[in-house]
Amino acid sequence: MDKSKNYNTSLPTLSVLITNYNDARFISEALESVLNQSYKPKEIIVIDDASTDNSVEIIKQYEKRETIIRLIQNEKNVGVISSINYFLSSIVSSEYFLIIGAHDRLLPGFFEKSMKLLARYPEAGVCSALCYLINEEGRKKGFFITPIVSTKECFIKPETAMSIVNKIDGYIPGHTAIYKLKALLDTLGCYKPELHAAADAFAAKVIVCLYGACFIPEALVCIRMPSTSYSRGISKNSRANKEIWCAMETLMINTYKKIFTKRHVGNCKSMLLFQINYLSLLDLQNKEIDFLKENIPPRNILEKRLFSLIIFTTKLEKLLYYLYTFAYSKRRICPVLYNRLFRTLHFRLLYFVSKMRRKMSR
């Protein structure tokens, strides 16, 4: 049987981009999860960003076996956003597209459920679902906590989506977002490189506010966040976070000022300001510890005890850094408590309700 054959001819077409950089451990799992979907995509593009491991060799084996898989190799490492924009401007040939990392895994039924819902609501700019977090061995660590905007499959109108975005920020996990290509090109043109790892989240917020969105309250994707991932690296980079905020503020108050309220802009500013300052303080503290290790290493028991005391006090100092930067950034305690505690409880309750509804409807 030809695995590339699509038996869902009445549904819109879908292109899948898998970005890969030294993910030989996971790439087979990602490809198999795409190929085993009941709805077959029109094409699977794998862009390798100059990997130094054997992932390209693995991808080529799949490329020989499956006609819908195409490998593109970057001669040098250009970054995730550049690879995505090349895909959007030159390669994608379908009405809709999905972008995942080589360390992610799709669950059965993801494409079929998403494309059927998009076919019912062709005006929607994106369709998203929920997802699990998994560790590097593939075991589930729990849900990736995002707001549940409905306990059943639905279409969210643009005006409702705008209210949600301005109230609770983004709710779309990028790994589950199937975008309408025309909506992205007409609205943003491409992913904004200056937004780094926040480029997909910002694109989703703009598109749902202008076109509306479909939503499936079911976990249909598993995501890994290894220490080597692009998003983890950016989140710990204070300079990159500064660039993200400068670019995001310009876009929100100029290009897309009709979408974002002043309060939402202020909340985004306080959140990123906190992140930037806290990272800068931690970096300074880490440099001090490294200086001690390299230039004044402990030699006897007394010095080792004193060094242990220094390490202990730095942990206490981190808490004080956190509290100080929290206050300095004018972050409000209520939204943070909601994000960390109430949203988690809310998520689990609504997910349980939606799961019971699906069982009862069978």
KEBANU-173301 format. One record per residue (C-alpha): residue number from 0; residue in three letters; x, y, z. Coordinates in pm, 1 decimal, always signed. Each point is the difference from the previous one (the first is absolute). Example, Ala and Ser with C-alpha at 12.3 -4.5 7.8 and 13.67 -1.06 7.14 Angstrom:
2
+-----+-----+----------+----------+----------+
|   n | res |        x |        y |        z |
+-----+-----+----------+----------+----------+
|   0 | ALA |  +1230.0 |   -450.0 |   +780.0 |
|   1 | SER |   +137.0 |   +344.0 |    -66.0 |
+-----+-----+----------+----------+----------+
! end
This chain:
362
+-----+-----+----------+----------+----------+
|   n | res |        x |        y |        z |
+-----+-----+----------+----------+----------+
|   0 | MET |     +0.0 |     +0.0 |     +0.0 |
|   1 | ASP |   +126.8 |   +347.6 |    -87.2 |
|   2 | LYS |    +14.2 |   +186.2 |   +329.8 |
|   3 | SER |     -1.1 |   +337.2 |   -176.6 |
|   4 | LYS |   -348.9 |    -54.3 |   -141.3 |
|   5 | ASN |   -255.3 |   +236.8 |   +150.1 |
|   6 | TYR |   -343.4 |   -150.1 |    +62.1 |
|   7 | ASN |   -145.8 |   +331.4 |   +118.8 |
|   8 | THR |    -39.9 |   +167.2 |   -339.2 |
|   9 | SER |   -291.4 |   +212.7 |   +121.3 |
|  10 | LEU |   +215.8 |   +168.5 |   +266.7 |
|  11 | PRO |   +244.1 |   +289.8 |    -51.9 |
|  12 | THR |   +366.1 |    -75.9 |    -69.7 |
|  13 | LEU |   +267.3 |    +12.1 |   +266.9 |
|  14 | SER |   +377.8 |    +42.8 |    -10.4 |
|  15 | VAL |   +215.2 |    -95.0 |   +299.3 |
|  16 | LEU |   +337.4 |   +155.2 |    +81.7 |
|  17 | ILE |   +233.3 |   -178.3 |   +241.2 |
|  18 | THR |   +298.3 |   +207.1 |   +114.0 |
|  19 | ASN |   +303.7 |   -204.6 |    +97.3 |
|  20 | TYR |   +332.0 |    +81.8 |   +162.5 |
|  21 | ASN |   +194.1 |   -286.9 |   +157.9 |
|  22 | ASP |   -318.4 |   -188.5 |    +91.7 |
|  23 | ALA |   +103.1 |   -344.8 |   -123.1 |
|  24 | ARG |   -139.5 |   -149.0 |   +323.1 |
|  25 | PHE |   -351.6 |   +119.1 |    -77.3 |
|  26 | ILE |    -40.2 |    +56.3 |   -375.1 |
|  27 | SER |   -123.3 |   -353.9 |    -77.5 |
|  28 | GLU |   -269.0 |    +29.5 |   +265.4 |
|  29 | ALA |   -114.7 |   +335.2 |   -140.1 |
|  30 | LEU |    -12.7 |   -125.7 |   -359.1 |
|  31 | GLU |   -183.1 |   -320.1 |    +92.1 |
|  32 | SER |   -260.2 |   +197.3 |   +195.0 |
|  33 | VAL |    -70.4 |   +215.1 |   -308.6 |
|  34 | LEU |     -5.2 |   -292.0 |   -244.2 |
|  35 | ASN |   -235.0 |   -202.8 |   +221.1 |
|  36 | GLN |   -272.2 |   +264.7 |     +5.3 |
|  37 | SER |   -336.1 |   -110.9 |   -144.3 |
|  38 | TYR |     -4.2 |   +320.1 |   -208.6 |
|  39 | LYS |   +307.8 |     +9.6 |   -223.8 |
|  40 | PRO |   +167.5 |   +336.9 |    -61.5 |
|  41 | LYS |    +80.8 |   +107.6 |   -352.3 |
|  42 | GLU |   +368.8 |    +39.0 |    +83.9 |
|  43 | ILE |   +241.9 |    -31.8 |   +290.9 |
|  44 | ILE |   +294.6 |   +238.8 |    -24.6 |
|  45 | VAL |   +294.1 |    -59.2 |   +233.7 |
|  46 | ILE |   +245.5 |   +289.8 |    +21.4 |
|  47 | ASP |   +327.7 |    -96.9 |   +160.9 |
|  48 | ASP |   +190.2 |   +299.1 |   +136.7 |
|  49 | ALA |   +354.5 |   -130.5 |    -57.7 |
|  50 | SER |    -13.2 |   -283.2 |   +254.1 |
|  51 | THR |   +324.1 |   -159.9 |   +113.7 |
|  52 | ASP |   -153.0 |   -331.3 |   +113.5 |
|  53 | ASN |   -138.3 |   -282.2 |   -217.7 |
|  54 | SER |   -355.9 |   +137.5 |    -24.3 |
|  55 | VAL |    +37.2 |    +80.4 |   -372.0 |
|  56 | GLU |    +85.7 |   -364.4 |    -71.4 |
|  57 | ILE |   -319.1 |   -109.2 |   +179.0 |
|  58 | ILE |   -214.4 |   +256.7 |   -185.0 |
|  59 | LYS |   +139.6 |   -111.1 |   -337.4 |
|  60 | GLN |   -109.2 |   -357.0 |    +70.7 |
|  61 | TYR |   -356.4 |   +124.8 |    +51.4 |
|  62 | GLU |    +24.1 |   +220.5 |   -308.9 |
|  63 | LYS |    +82.9 |   -305.5 |   -214.8 |
|  64 | ARG |   -288.7 |   -195.9 |   +147.4 |
|  65 | GLU |   -276.3 |   +265.1 |     -0.1 |
|  66 | THR |    -72.8 |   +214.6 |   -306.0 |
|  67 | ILE |   -157.5 |   +283.8 |   +200.5 |
|  68 | ILE |   +315.9 |    +59.2 |   +207.0 |
|  69 | ARG |   +252.7 |   +254.1 |   -123.1 |
|  70 | LEU |   +325.9 |    +88.5 |   +173.3 |
|  71 | ILE |   +157.1 |   +345.9 |    -28.0 |
|  72 | GLN |   +346.3 |    +50.6 |   +146.1 |
|  73 | ASN |   +127.1 |   +341.5 |   +100.2 |
|  74 | GLU |   +368.8 |    +42.4 |    -82.1 |
|  75 | LYS |    +48.4 |   +191.3 |   +325.1 |
|  76 | ASN |   -204.5 |    +45.6 |   +314.9 |
|  77 | VAL |   -243.5 |   +286.3 |    -66.1 |
|  78 | GLY |   -243.1 |    -49.5 |   +286.7 |
|  79 | VAL |   -355.6 |   -126.1 |    +32.5 |
|  80 | ILE |   -180.1 |   +318.2 |   -109.5 |
|  81 | SER |   +199.7 |    +32.6 |   -323.8 |
|  82 | SER |    -75.1 |   -364.1 |    -85.0 |
|  83 | ILE |   -371.1 |    +51.9 |    +66.8 |
|  84 | ASN |    -17.9 |   +313.6 |   -214.4 |
|  85 | TYR |   +174.4 |   -178.9 |   -287.3 |
|  86 | PHE |   -263.7 |   -272.7 |    +27.0 |
|  87 | LEU |   -284.6 |   +254.4 |     +2.2 |
|  88 | SER |   +127.7 |   +207.8 |   -290.1 |
|  89 | SER |   +138.8 |   -265.5 |   -232.6 |
|  90 | ILE |   -115.3 |   -352.3 |    +79.6 |
|  91 | VAL |   -342.4 |    -44.7 |   +155.2 |
|  92 | SER |   -258.9 |    -89.6 |   -264.7 |
|  93 | SER |   -308.4 |    -70.7 |   +212.8 |
|  94 | GLU |   -285.8 |   +204.6 |   +139.4 |
|  95 | TYR |   +109.3 |    -71.9 |   +358.1 |
|  96 | PHE |   +329.1 |    -71.9 |   +172.3 |
|  97 | LEU |   +135.7 |   -132.6 |   +329.5 |
|  98 | ILE |   +346.2 |    +58.0 |   +144.7 |
|  99 | ILE |   +145.4 |   -238.6 |   +259.0 |
| 100 | GLY |   +344.9 |    -71.7 |   +137.9 |
| 101 | ALA |   +177.2 |   -329.2 |    -59.9 |
| 102 | HIS |    -33.4 |    -73.8 |   +372.8 |
| 103 | ASP |   -383.8 |    +17.7 |     -2.2 |
| 104 | ARG |   -247.5 |   -283.7 |    -53.7 |
| 105 | LEU |   -354.0 |    +11.5 |   -138.9 |
| 106 | LEU |   -277.1 |   -213.7 |   +145.6 |
| 107 | PRO |   -247.3 |   -199.8 |   -215.0 |
| 108 | GLY |   -287.7 |   +197.9 |   -149.0 |
| 109 | PHE |   +164.4 |   +342.8 |    +26.7 |
| 110 | PHE |     -8.0 |    +80.7 |   -372.6 |
| 111 | GLU |   -341.9 |   -153.1 |    -67.5 |
| 112 | LYS |   -174.2 |   +180.7 |   +286.7 |
| 113 | SER |   +169.7 |   +332.0 |    -76.4 |
| 114 | MET |    -58.0 |     -5.0 |   -376.6 |
| 115 | LYS |   -365.1 |   -104.8 |    +35.6 |
| 116 | LEU |    -60.8 |   +292.3 |   +235.9 |
| 117 | LEU |   +181.2 |   +242.1 |   -232.6 |
| 118 | ALA |   -208.8 |   -128.0 |   -292.0 |
| 119 | ARG |   -314.1 |    +87.2 |   +200.0 |
| 120 | TYR |   +132.8 |   +350.0 |    +75.8 |
| 121 | PRO |   +210.7 |   +108.3 |   -300.2 |
| 122 | GLU |     +7.6 |   +358.4 |   +128.0 |
| 123 | ALA |   +218.7 |   -105.0 |   +295.9 |
| 124 | GLY |   +364.0 |   +102.6 |    -17.1 |
| 125 | VAL |   +129.3 |   -277.2 |   +224.5 |
| 126 | CYS |   -106.3 |   -315.3 |   +182.8 |
| 127 | SER |   +161.0 |   -103.0 |   +329.0 |
| 128 | ALA |    -29.3 |   -272.8 |   +260.6 |
| 129 | LEU |   +153.9 |    -93.2 |   +335.2 |
| 130 | CYS |   +322.1 |   -190.8 |    +56.6 |
| 131 | TYR |   +202.1 |   -209.5 |   +241.3 |
| 132 | LEU |   +352.9 |    +63.1 |   +121.3 |
| 133 | ILE |   +229.4 |   -302.5 |    -32.4 |
| 134 | ASN |   +355.7 |    -58.4 |   +117.2 |
| 135 | GLU |   +290.8 |   -100.8 |   -221.3 |
| 136 | GLU |    -89.2 |   -368.4 |    +43.2 |
| 137 | GLY |   -354.1 |    +68.8 |   -125.1 |
| 138 | ARG |   -183.7 |    -39.9 |   +331.0 |
| 139 | LYS |   -281.7 |   +244.0 |    +73.9 |
| 140 | LYS |    +75.2 |   +264.2 |   +264.7 |
| 141 | GLY |   -350.5 |   +145.0 |     +1.2 |
| 142 | PHE |   -191.1 |   +256.8 |   -199.7 |
| 143 | PHE |   +155.5 |   +305.0 |   -160.5 |
| 144 | ILE |   -217.1 |   +250.4 |   +187.0 |
| 145 | THR |   -185.8 |   +243.4 |   -224.8 |
| 146 | PRO |   -343.1 |   +159.4 |    +43.8 |
| 147 | ILE |   -294.1 |   -210.6 |   -117.3 |
| 148 | VAL |   -231.6 |   +239.8 |   -181.9 |
| 149 | SER |   -270.9 |   -261.2 |    -54.8 |
| 150 | THR |    -84.1 |   -350.7 |   +122.0 |
| 151 | LYS |   -111.8 |   -110.6 |   -347.3 |
| 152 | GLU |   +121.4 |    +44.6 |   -357.6 |
| 153 | CYS |    -90.3 |   +345.4 |   -120.0 |
| 154 | PHE |    +71.8 |   +304.4 |   -214.6 |
| 155 | ILE |    +95.5 |   +314.4 |   +191.6 |
| 156 | LYS |   -106.7 |   +320.4 |   -174.4 |
| 157 | PRO |   +262.8 |   +274.2 |    -49.3 |
| 158 | GLU |   -157.7 |   +239.9 |   +251.8 |
| 159 | THR |    -15.8 |   -274.0 |   +264.8 |
| 160 | ALA |   +357.8 |   -105.5 |    -76.5 |
| 161 | MET |   +117.2 |   +360.9 |    +38.1 |
| 162 | SER |   -161.2 |    +19.6 |   +344.1 |
| 163 | ILE |   +165.6 |   -328.1 |   +104.3 |
| 164 | VAL |   +343.8 |   +104.2 |   -125.2 |
| 165 | ASN |    -10.2 |   +336.7 |   +178.1 |
| 166 | LYS |   -127.1 |   -156.3 |   +322.6 |
| 167 | ILE |   +213.6 |   -313.4 |    +35.8 |
| 168 | ASP |   +264.8 |    +50.2 |   -269.0 |
| 169 | GLY |    +60.5 |   -285.7 |   -244.7 |
| 170 | TYR |   -171.8 |   -335.0 |    +37.9 |
| 171 | ILE |   +133.9 |   -185.1 |   -306.0 |
| 172 | PRO |   +291.2 |   -245.7 |    +39.1 |
| 173 | GLY |   +199.3 |    +48.8 |   -320.4 |
| 174 | HIS |    +61.2 |   -373.9 |    -37.2 |
| 175 | THR |   -374.9 |    -57.4 |    -50.0 |
| 176 | ALA |    -72.0 |   +300.6 |   -224.7 |
| 177 | ILE |   -107.9 |    -82.5 |   -355.5 |
| 178 | TYR |     -3.1 |   +334.7 |   -184.7 |
| 179 | LYS |   -173.5 |   +112.0 |   -315.0 |
| 180 | LEU |   +288.8 |   +108.3 |   -222.3 |
| 181 | LYS |   -187.2 |   +294.3 |   -156.4 |
| 182 | ALA |    -93.3 |   +137.1 |   +342.7 |
| 183 | LEU |   +363.3 |     +7.9 |   +112.7 |
| 184 | LEU |   +135.2 |   +146.4 |   -324.6 |
| 185 | ASP |   -269.4 |   +269.8 |    -18.5 |
| 186 | THR |    +31.4 |    +93.3 |   +367.9 |
| 187 | LEU |   +370.0 |    -20.4 |    +83.3 |
| 188 | GLY |   +171.4 |   -104.4 |   -323.9 |
| 189 | CYS |   +231.2 |   -231.5 |   +195.2 |
| 190 | TYR |   +117.9 |    -79.4 |   +349.0 |
| 191 | LYS |   +175.8 |   +304.9 |   +148.1 |
| 192 | PRO |   +368.5 |    -94.5 |    +55.1 |
| 193 | GLU |    +44.3 |   +275.2 |   +259.8 |
| 194 | LEU |   -252.0 |   -179.8 |   +222.7 |
| 195 | HIS |   +218.6 |   -311.5 |    +19.3 |
| 196 | ALA |   -180.5 |   -282.9 |   +185.6 |
| 197 | ALA |   -307.9 |   +221.6 |    +52.8 |
| 198 | ALA |    -59.7 |    +32.3 |   -375.9 |
| 199 | ASP |   -253.4 |   -283.9 |    -21.2 |
| 200 | ALA |   -190.7 |   +110.3 |   +311.6 |
| 201 | PHE |    -27.9 |   +355.9 |   -131.5 |
| 202 | ALA |   -112.5 |   -119.8 |   -343.9 |
| 203 | ALA |   -268.6 |   -214.8 |   +163.7 |
| 204 | LYS |   -130.2 |   +290.9 |   +208.3 |
| 205 | VAL |    -31.4 |   +227.5 |   -303.0 |
| 206 | ILE |   -161.3 |   -262.1 |   -224.3 |
| 207 | VAL |   -264.4 |   -114.4 |   +251.9 |
| 208 | CYS |    -98.6 |   +362.1 |    +63.6 |
| 209 | LEU |    -47.5 |    +73.4 |   -370.1 |
| 210 | TYR |   -134.1 |   -331.0 |   -133.2 |
| 211 | GLY |   -128.7 |   -192.6 |   +296.7 |
| 212 | ALA |   +114.9 |   -351.1 |    +90.1 |
| 213 | CYS |   -108.4 |   -359.5 |    +42.9 |
| 214 | PHE |    +71.0 |   -174.9 |   +327.1 |
| 215 | ILE |     +7.2 |   -366.7 |   +105.6 |
| 216 | PRO |     +2.6 |    -60.6 |   +379.6 |
| 217 | GLU |   +198.6 |   -320.2 |    -30.2 |
| 218 | ALA |   +371.9 |    -75.3 |    +36.1 |
| 219 | LEU |   +110.8 |   -102.8 |   -350.4 |
| 220 | VAL |   +373.1 |    +81.4 |     +4.7 |
| 221 | CYS |   +291.4 |    -88.9 |   +229.3 |
| 222 | ILE |   +278.0 |   +256.1 |    +31.8 |
| 223 | ARG |   +350.8 |    -30.1 |   +136.8 |
| 224 | MET |   +196.8 |   +293.7 |   +133.4 |
| 225 | PRO |   +359.3 |   -129.8 |    +18.3 |
| 226 | SER |   +268.9 |   +232.5 |   +132.9 |
| 227 | THR |   +137.4 |    +33.9 |   -354.5 |
| 228 | SER |   -330.9 |   +120.8 |   -147.7 |
| 229 | TYR |    -22.5 |   +341.1 |   -165.4 |
| 230 | SER |   -275.0 |   +134.8 |   +227.2 |
| 231 | ARG |   +179.1 |   -106.0 |   +320.5 |
| 232 | GLY |   +318.8 |   +169.7 |   -117.6 |
| 233 | ILE |   -176.7 |   +326.4 |    -82.7 |
| 234 | SER |   -193.1 |     +3.6 |   +329.3 |
| 235 | LYS |   +332.4 |     +6.7 |   +189.1 |
| 236 | ASN |   +156.4 |   +270.3 |   -220.2 |
| 237 | SER |    -56.0 |   +348.6 |   +145.8 |
| 238 | ARG |   +126.3 |   +174.6 |   -314.8 |
| 239 | ALA |   -242.8 |   -194.2 |   -220.6 |
| 240 | ASN |   -283.2 |    +82.4 |   +240.5 |
| 241 | LYS |    +82.9 |   +370.9 |    -31.4 |
| 242 | GLU |    -17.7 |    -26.4 |   -378.3 |
| 243 | ILE |   -331.5 |   -186.4 |    +27.1 |
| 244 | TRP |   -153.9 |   +270.3 |   +216.6 |
| 245 | CYS |   +121.4 |   +291.2 |   -216.5 |
| 246 | ALA |   -133.7 |   -165.9 |   -314.9 |
| 247 | MET |   -327.0 |   -112.6 |   +160.3 |
| 248 | GLU |    -74.8 |   +343.1 |   +147.3 |
| 249 | THR |    +54.9 |   +165.7 |   -338.1 |
| 250 | LEU |   -231.0 |   -246.4 |   -173.8 |
| 251 | MET |   -273.3 |    +18.8 |   +265.4 |
| 252 | ILE |    -18.6 |   +379.2 |    +28.6 |
| 253 | ASN |    +50.6 |    +77.5 |   -369.3 |
| 254 | THR |    -79.2 |   -271.0 |   -257.0 |
| 255 | TYR |   -261.8 |   -188.2 |   +204.0 |
| 256 | LYS |   -124.6 |   +271.6 |   +237.1 |
| 257 | LYS |   -365.1 |    -80.0 |    -84.4 |
| 258 | ILE |    +43.3 |   -348.5 |   +145.9 |
| 259 | PHE |   +186.6 |    +49.7 |   +327.0 |
| 260 | THR |   -123.4 |   +208.4 |   +293.2 |
| 261 | LYS |   +234.3 |   +224.6 |   +202.1 |
| 262 | ARG |    -47.9 |   -227.9 |   +299.8 |
| 263 | HIS |   +110.4 |   -303.8 |   -199.7 |
| 264 | VAL |   +308.6 |   +185.8 |   -125.6 |
| 265 | GLY |    +78.9 |    +98.4 |   +359.0 |
| 266 | ASN |    -35.9 |   -358.5 |   +123.4 |
| 267 | CYS |   +231.0 |   -127.0 |   -274.3 |
| 268 | LYS |   +252.4 |   +269.4 |    +86.8 |
| 269 | SER |     +2.8 |    -82.4 |   +372.4 |
| 270 | MET |    +35.2 |   -372.9 |    -72.1 |
| 271 | LEU |   +294.6 |    +41.5 |   -237.1 |
| 272 | LEU |   +162.4 |   +267.7 |   +217.7 |
| 273 | PHE |     -9.4 |   -241.9 |   +291.1 |
| 274 | GLN |   +152.2 |   -275.4 |   -214.7 |
| 275 | ILE |   +276.2 |   +226.2 |   -131.8 |
| 276 | ASN |   +106.0 |   +140.8 |   +338.6 |
| 277 | TYR |    -21.8 |   -332.0 |   +181.8 |
| 278 | LEU |   +215.9 |   -170.4 |   -263.6 |
| 279 | SER |   +255.1 |   +283.1 |    +18.3 |
| 280 | LEU |    +27.1 |    -33.4 |   +377.4 |
| 281 | LEU |    +38.7 |   -377.9 |    -20.2 |
| 282 | ASP |   +266.2 |    +37.6 |   -265.6 |
| 283 | LEU |   +191.9 |   +237.5 |   +226.9 |
| 284 | GLN |    -29.9 |   -241.9 |   +289.7 |
| 285 | ASN |   +116.0 |   -296.4 |   -210.8 |
| 286 | LYS |   +305.0 |   +197.3 |   -112.2 |
| 287 | GLU |    +94.6 |    +63.0 |   +364.0 |
| 288 | ILE |    -25.2 |   -373.2 |    +82.0 |
| 289 | ASP |   +202.9 |    -91.5 |   -309.2 |
| 290 | PHE |   +266.4 |   +253.5 |   +102.3 |
| 291 | LEU |    +32.0 |   -163.2 |   +341.5 |
| 292 | LYS |    +25.1 |   -349.1 |   -147.6 |
| 293 | GLU |   +265.9 |    +96.7 |   -253.2 |
| 294 | ASN |   +210.8 |   +248.4 |   +198.7 |
| 295 | ILE |    -55.3 |    -78.7 |   +368.6 |
| 296 | PRO |    -94.8 |   -370.4 |    +14.4 |
| 297 | PRO |    -51.1 |   -152.8 |   +349.7 |
| 298 | ARG |   +299.3 |   -206.1 |   +117.4 |
| 299 | ASN |    -69.8 |   -115.6 |   +356.5 |
| 300 | ILE |   -303.4 |    -92.0 |   +212.4 |
| 301 | LEU |    -55.1 |   +352.4 |   +133.2 |
| 302 | GLU |    +11.2 |   +152.1 |   -347.8 |
| 303 | LYS |   -235.1 |   -268.4 |   -135.8 |
| 304 | ARG |   -245.6 |    +73.0 |   +281.2 |
| 305 | LEU |    +15.1 |   +370.5 |    -74.2 |
| 306 | PHE |    -46.1 |    -65.9 |   -370.0 |
| 307 | SER |   -308.9 |   -214.1 |    +77.0 |
| 308 | LEU |   -133.4 |   +288.3 |   +208.8 |
| 309 | ILE |    +49.9 |   +234.4 |   -296.3 |
| 310 | ILE |   -194.8 |   -236.9 |   -227.2 |
| 311 | PHE |   -279.3 |    -17.9 |   +259.4 |
| 312 | THR |    -22.7 |   +378.4 |    +30.2 |
| 313 | THR |    -10.7 |    +36.8 |   -378.6 |
| 314 | LYS |   -313.9 |   -216.0 |     -4.2 |
| 315 | LEU |   -157.6 |   +231.9 |   +256.7 |
| 316 | GLU |   +123.5 |   +295.8 |   -201.4 |
| 317 | LYS |   -175.6 |   -139.9 |   -309.4 |
| 318 | LEU |   -330.3 |    +16.4 |   +186.6 |
| 319 | LEU |    +71.2 |   +362.1 |    +97.4 |
| 320 | TYR |    +94.8 |    +77.2 |   -362.2 |
| 321 | TYR |   -331.4 |   -151.3 |   -109.2 |
| 322 | LEU |   -204.5 |   +206.9 |   +247.4 |
| 323 | TYR |   +188.6 |   +321.8 |    -72.6 |
| 324 | THR |    -28.7 |    -26.6 |   -379.1 |
| 325 | PHE |   -364.6 |   -102.1 |    +37.7 |
| 326 | ALA |    -72.8 |   +321.2 |   +191.7 |
| 327 | TYR |   +220.6 |   +215.9 |   -223.7 |
| 328 | SER |   -175.2 |   -125.6 |   -312.7 |
| 329 | LYS |   -339.4 |    +92.9 |   +152.7 |
| 330 | ARG |   -136.0 |   -346.5 |    -57.0 |
| 331 | ARG |   -332.6 |    -61.6 |   +169.2 |
| 332 | ILE |    -28.5 |   -295.1 |   +234.9 |
| 333 | CYS |   -351.9 |   -101.2 |   -109.1 |
| 334 | PRO |    +84.8 |    -84.6 |   -364.4 |
| 335 | VAL |   +304.9 |   -196.3 |   +111.8 |
| 336 | LEU |   -202.6 |   -201.1 |   +251.0 |
| 337 | TYR |   -260.6 |    -60.4 |   -267.9 |
| 338 | ASN |   +260.5 |   -121.4 |   -249.4 |
| 339 | ARG |   +183.6 |   -222.5 |   +246.3 |
| 340 | LEU |   -283.3 |   -136.6 |   +212.4 |
| 341 | PHE |   -356.8 |    +76.1 |   -103.7 |
| 342 | ARG |    +61.8 |    -52.3 |   -372.1 |
| 343 | THR |   +147.2 |   -342.5 |    +75.5 |
| 344 | LEU |   -301.9 |   -102.6 |   +208.1 |
| 345 | HIS |   -234.7 |   +151.5 |   -255.9 |
| 346 | PHE |   +175.7 |   -191.6 |   -277.4 |
| 347 | ARG |    -29.0 |   -334.6 |   +175.3 |
| 348 | LEU |   -366.8 |    +51.6 |    +87.6 |
| 349 | LEU |   -106.0 |   +102.7 |   -350.0 |
| 350 | TYR |   +212.6 |   -268.8 |   -162.6 |
| 351 | PHE |   -170.7 |   -260.8 |   +218.7 |
| 352 | VAL |   -343.2 |   +137.2 |    -98.8 |
| 353 | SER |    +82.7 |     -4.7 |   -372.1 |
| 354 | LYS |   +139.7 |   -353.9 |    +27.3 |
| 355 | MET |   -318.4 |   -125.8 |   +168.3 |
| 356 | ARG |   -211.7 |   +170.4 |   -268.8 |
| 357 | ARG |   +190.7 |   -178.3 |   -276.7 |
| 358 | LYS |    -47.0 |   -336.9 |   +173.1 |
| 359 | MET |   -374.3 |    +59.6 |    +44.0 |
| 360 | SER |    -44.0 |   +103.0 |   -364.9 |
| 361 | ARG |   +152.0 |   -325.2 |   -132.9 |
+-----+-----+----------+----------+----------+
! end
